[in-house]
């Protein structure tokens, strides 16, 4: 099989992350990340997560993940989104943090995946700024935003959502009320957060 078409092979052979020591190293899945990957495989009863699987009409993921810090869940989700947008046409993802710094960190992570791709795999970008990365060939894009007091995403048609640290959003009800209007048929919702305290 072409390794580009298999998520795990693509991620571990083509994507790089910044380690806690500040080194640029290959992405190797840890136990927490492997659990999420296995959940996807179990849902569709498959041994590999392939791009053909994601392209299926019936592919629909809904993840709500309570996480500990530094387990790499955001790293995994951004890797998955990067892979899909790299291969599929006309896909739109929204990545959203609870504050600007968090959103910027996710954007940096996604940008790093592109920066350190093997040279022969790099595709021309149509847009590359602090709010959006879009491929020229596929027209697929990852838009970066920050949760505020108002609605986000109502006017978009989104195929993928990565909402991180949702426990700390200023107004979760209003934010998701608008967001879900543009993503009700999305292929994947990844909603994750560390805890904000008991019953919050």
C-alpha positions in Angstrom: 0.0 0.0 0.0 1.1 3.6 -0.7 2.1 4.9 2.8 0.6 8.2 2.0 -2.9 6.6 2.0 -2.6 5.1 5.5 -2.9 7.5 8.3 -0.5 5.8 10.8 2.2 5.2 8.1 1.9 8.8 6.8 2.1 10.3 10.3 5.0 8.3 11.5 7.1 8.6 8.3 6.2 12.1 7.1 5.2 14.3 10.1 7.5 15.9 12.7 6.8 17.5 16.0 8.7 19.6 18.5 9.7 17.6 21.5 9.5 18.9 25.1 13.3 19.6 24.8 12.7 21.7 21.7 14.0 19.2 19.2 12.3 18.4 15.9 11.6 14.7 15.9 9.4 12.2 14.0 5.8 11.7 15.3 5.6 8.5 17.2 2.3 7.6 18.8 2.1 7.2 22.5 -0.4 5.1 24.4 -3.0 7.8 24.7 -2.9 8.6 21.0 -3.0 4.9 20.1 -6.2 4.5 22.2 -7.9 7.2 20.0 -6.7 5.6 16.8 -8.0 2.2 18.0 -11.4 3.7 18.7 -11.6 4.7 15.1 -10.6 1.3 13.9 -13.0 -0.4 16.2 -15.9 1.8 15.0 -15.4 0.7 11.4 -14.0 -2.7 12.1 -10.8 -2.1 10.2 -7.1 -2.8 10.7 -5.9 0.4 9.0 -7.3 4.0 8.8 -7.1 4.7 5.1 -8.1 7.7 3.1 -10.7 5.6 1.3 -12.3 5.0 4.7 -12.4 8.7 5.5 -13.8 9.5 2.0 -16.8 7.2 2.5 -20.2 8.8 2.8 -20.9 7.0 6.1 -17.6 8.1 7.7 -18.6 10.2 10.8 -16.7 10.6 14.0 -17.9 12.3 17.2 -15.2 12.4 19.9 -15.5 14.1 23.2 -12.2 13.6 25.0 -11.4 14.4 28.7 -7.6 14.5 28.7 -4.7 15.0 31.0 -2.0 17.6 30.0 0.7 16.7 27.6 -0.8 13.5 26.3 -0.6 14.5 22.7 -4.3 14.5 21.8 -4.2 17.8 20.0 -1.0 16.6 18.2 -2.8 13.5 17.0 -6.0 15.4 15.9 -4.0 18.0 14.0 -2.0 15.2 12.4 -5.2 13.5 11.3 -6.6 16.8 9.9 -3.4 17.5 8.1 -3.4 14.1 6.5 -7.0 14.4 5.3 -6.6 17.9 3.9 -3.4 16.9 2.2 -5.2 14.1 0.3 -8.8 15.0 -0.1 -10.3 17.9 -2.2 -12.5 20.7 -1.0 -12.4 19.9 2.7 -12.6 22.6 5.3 -11.5 22.2 8.9 -11.8 24.6 11.8 -9.3 24.5 14.6 -10.3 26.5 17.7 -8.6 27.1 21.0 -9.9 28.8 24.2 -7.6 31.7 23.9 -5.3 33.2 21.2 -2.1 31.6 22.5 -3.7 28.1 22.4 -5.0 28.7 18.9 -1.6 29.9 17.8 0.1 26.8 19.3 -2.2 24.6 17.3 -1.5 26.6 14.1 2.2 26.3 14.8 1.8 22.6 15.1 -0.1 22.3 11.8 2.4 24.6 10.1 5.3 22.5 11.4 3.8 19.4 9.8 3.9 21.2 6.4 7.4 22.8 6.9 9.1 19.5 7.7 7.3 17.3 5.0 9.8 15.6 2.8 10.6 18.0 0.0 9.1 15.8 -2.7 5.8 15.7 -1.0 5.3 19.4 -0.5 2.3 20.9 -2.3 1.9 24.5 -3.3 -0.1 26.6 -0.8 -2.8 29.0 -2.0 -3.0 30.7 1.4 -0.6 30.7 4.3 -1.2 33.2 7.1 -2.0 33.3 10.7 -5.6 32.4 10.2 -5.6 29.8 7.4 -3.5 27.3 5.4 -5.0 26.2 2.1 -3.6 24.0 -0.6 -3.8 25.2 -4.2 -4.3 21.8 -5.8 -7.0 20.4 -3.5 -8.5 23.7 -2.2 -8.7 22.1 1.2 -8.0 24.3 4.2 -7.5 24.5 7.9 -8.9 27.7 9.4 -7.8 28.8 12.9 -10.0 30.7 15.3 -10.4 31.5 19.0 -13.5 30.9 21.0 -15.0 34.2 22.1 -18.3 35.4 23.4 -20.1 35.2 20.1 -20.9 32.6 17.4 -18.3 31.1 15.3 -18.6 29.0 12.1 -22.3 29.5 11.4 -21.7 30.7 7.9 -19.1 28.0 7.1 -19.7 24.5 5.8 -17.2 22.4 7.8 -16.1 18.8 7.3 -13.8 18.7 10.4 -13.7 20.4 13.7 -11.0 20.4 16.3 -12.2 22.3 19.4 -9.6 22.2 22.2 -9.9 23.2 25.9 -13.6 23.6 25.6 -14.1 23.7 29.3 -12.5 27.1 29.2 -14.5 28.7 26.4 -16.2 31.9 27.5 -19.7 30.9 26.3 -19.8 27.2 25.2 -23.5 27.2 24.5 -23.4 30.2 22.1 -20.1 29.1 20.5 -21.3 25.6 19.7 -24.8 26.8 18.8 -23.3 28.6 15.8 -20.6 26.1 15.1 -22.9 23.1 14.8 -25.0 24.9 12.2 -22.0 24.8 9.9 -20.8 21.3 10.9 -23.9 19.2 11.5 -22.9 16.9 8.7 -19.1 17.1 9.3 -17.1 14.0 9.0 -15.4 14.5 12.3 -15.9 16.5 15.5 -12.9 16.3 17.9 -13.9 18.1 21.1 -11.4 17.8 23.9 -10.3 19.5 27.1 -8.5 19.2 30.3 -10.7 19.4 33.4 -11.7 22.8 34.9 -12.7 21.5 38.2 -15.4 19.3 39.7 -18.7 19.3 37.8 -17.7 22.2 35.6 
